[in-house]
């Protein structure tokens, strides 16, 4: 059954909607250019209110070692999502430094962007395929852009992978059926404004994922 990650959660209400709706992961963003950014103090406060019944992912973008160490010490995430230009070797170092699992985001706009996936085997627990951001963008994701899903048809990896990029409650079922994605990720698609998650949209998204998922 396909699992979903609700990324960029900033409030207790959104976290609870994700957890109660059956999300497989909840994502918190540690990247100051994002409208979904939370300080580590804000993350601590949020998790103190909600508990940790759902695996927690902290998204970073080319973070330095001191920040990664602070995330590991204070947040204790289940996974760190690397959403920048990190290399496989850097990902190995992040795992060793933090003890967290690794989700590596890769930007996709053409088939050639999927070349070299073998380099991540044994390095990342999961790969996440997101839309290529527009040239000059200050953010690598969370922009509401999608890409050609047919590029992923027939994709086989040793670990389950995420489909991301512009998914919404209206499109996620079609995306799952088109690609067979075992995992999906949403951020802007369940918001009323940048960074403002809507619990009703989160629940609607998760309902659609559940209905579209292949049954075991």
C-alpha positions, -999 to +999 in steps of 0.1 A: +000+000+000+013+034-009+024+056+020+024+094+021+047+120+036+031+153+046+060+177+044+065+212+057+042+208+088+043+238+111+013+234+134-001+209+159-034+208+139-016+199+107+006+173+125-025+157+141-044+156+108-014+138+092-010+113+120-047+106+124-052+104+086-026+076+083+004+094+070+035+073+069+059+102+076+056+139+088+082+163+075+096+194+092+117+219+072+150+234+084+158+258+056+154+295+063+144+304+027+113+282+029+080+296+041+077+263+060+109+268+079+109+260+117+137+268+141+149+238+161+132+253+191+099+254+173+104+218+162+110+208+198+079+226+209+057+210+182+069+175+189+064+180+226+027+188+218+021+160+193+043+131+203+062+109+178+037+083+167+046+090+131+082+088+118+097+123+117+117+136+087+137+168+089+144+184+055+177+202+050+195+218+021+233+216+020+234+220+058+267+221+076+279+196+102+272+218+132+235+223+121+231+186+114+246+177+148+221+201+164+192+185+145+203+150+156+208+160+192+177+181+197+151+166+173+163+130+169+146+126+135+140+092+121+152+105+087+170+135+073+159+146+038+188+160+018+172+184-007+203+202-020+233+192-041+246+166-016+267+138-031+265+101-021+297+105+000+282+135+018+251+115+025+272+087+040+288+113+063+253+127+073+242+092+083+273+087+103+271+121+120+234+119+128+224+083+131+193+091+110+181+074+079+186+092+046+160+104+021+178+120-009+157+143-032+166+143-069+153+169-094+138+154-125+129+171-158+141+145-184+151+108-185+188+116-183+182+129-147+176+093-137+211+082-148+234+074-120+208+062-096+230+032-088+254+056-070+227+059-043+223+022-037+233+014-001+236+051+007+200+064+008+171+046+024+148+063+000+151+085-031+126+112-037+119+124-072+108+161-074+103+185-102+133+205-114+129+241-099+128+270-123+162+286-132+171+311-105+148+297-079+159+303-043+143+270-032+149+235-046+113+222-039+079+229-024+070+251-054+040+232-066+055+222-099+051+187-113+071+168-140+064+141-165+054+111-145+059+087-174+097+091-168+092+069-137+071+042-152+088+008-147+113+023-122+127-004-100+150+003-070+162-017-041+143+006-017+108+022-019+109+056-036+089+088-033+071+107-060+069+144-053+063+176-071+029+194-074+008+166-061-027+176-047-058+157-035-071+160-070-040+145-088-024+121-064-046+091-072-038+095-109-001+098-101+000+066-081-018+047-108+004+061-135+037+054-118+031+027-092+048+050-067+052+032-034+056+065-015+043+100-023+052+134-008+031+165-006+037+200+007+022+230-012-006+208-025-023+207+009-019+244+017-042+274+015-012+298+012+026+292+012+034+275+045-002+273+057-013+236+059-050+229+058-061+199+079-090+192+056-067+191+026-043+168+044-072+144+052-085+146+016-050+138+002-045+109+025-080+095+016-071+097-021-038+079-014-055+051+005-082+047-022-056+046-051-031+023-034-027-012-048-039-037-023-015-064-010 
